[in-house]
């Protein structure tokens, strides 16, 4: 007589309570569970009982397995924001086809063609700063990142159209709140009132904007280097282009995956650099030979700048976990799990493993110069067949924007009060936005 496989131990509390704890402090919740129950453990979340591992070997087993063994796990959370045709929610052959169509714009020369634009937008963003004035770092990094999306993805340069896209995108992102993300019962209009009705109005507004853009672009013959043009020109193995509904959902995905995520990583980097003067001094010394407005490709060759970006994403991964659901029995860390089991690779746990990262809560970029970490030990962009297709683009943008800001300008923290991570929607960012004081241009900079 066969017995049903037993899931690993874990908290037995009412699932909504565990969801609230996970939403408020994913890393703290996961650390507590691992300490109490070991690795892997089972957590009751909105998507059901999920088996979680932060062990590099467990993560390797998930990422190295045949992708056909899994389907996406994040539909409940992500579908309202990115749409059912998003790469993030696809499985099987459809995921493989869509990924192949979307990959080319994010690599090689095509990606590097955006470097000068990233640098120029960064310099423009600081034009209104005055010495002694305070500002939130995340406001500036989000503004830069959104402008990069508008220019690089959509190829839009006309000031009035840029302004419209900026307003529609910002309202759309702000209206998808953590409560809507986690609580399905709140996804009701209540007679046209409430947060869900407000979000749906912004969904319709964005959809109309994208519909207009696609209609305009499909009638053009001229060549463009923006990502949307490359997506419109892409053909699958059968010679078929992407449909409008697929394009619109992928554009929504790029907006979410490529906007707040990169901006949050840069804001955290600015926070930690200015809390650790010796780290900032080392980075500024590395930047100094490149002058006030370094070339993007020169910035990409700076090892310490790269290490600063990597350490920021280690300490504060924008996504705490990545999930799958098994389509067949699957063995994780020697434990057989039945088909239909949700499993998660806990990025937030792998990144604070003291065996891999001594003094894991300390901001220490040097660790990335001292050794190379495997894709199962350091995974800010997920891994396996579903690793973020925009990872190289995000890393490139982080280095260009941070390097440009710090080569040209001097800042200081406005307060000694520590920043605490808070959930914004899908992402987790600094609660106070990292308030900085502008100290003026570096000596001779921007003269």
Secondary structure, 3 states (H helix, E strand, C coil): CCCCCCCCCCCCCCHHHHHHHHHHCHHHHHHHHHHHHCCCEEEEECCEEEEEECCHHHHHHHHCCCHHHEEECCHHHHHHHHCCCCHHHCCHHHHHHHHHHHHHHHCHHHHHCCHHHHHHHHHHHCCCCCCCCEEEHHHHHHHHHHHHHHHHHCCCCCHHHHHHHHHHHHHHHHHCCHHHHHCHHHCCCCCCCHHHHHHHHHHHHHHHHHHHHHHHHHCCCCCCCCHHHHHHHCCCCCCCCCCHHHHHHHHHHHHHHHCHHHHHHHHHHHHHHHHCHHHHHHHHHHHHCCCCCCCHHHHHCCHHHHHHHHHHHHHCCCCCEEEEEECCCEEECCEEECCCCEEEEEHHHHCCCCCCCCCCCCCCCCHHHHCCCCCCCCCCCCCHHHCCCCHHHHHHHHHHHHHHHHHHEEEEECCCCCCCEEECCCCEEECCCCEEEEEEECCCCCC
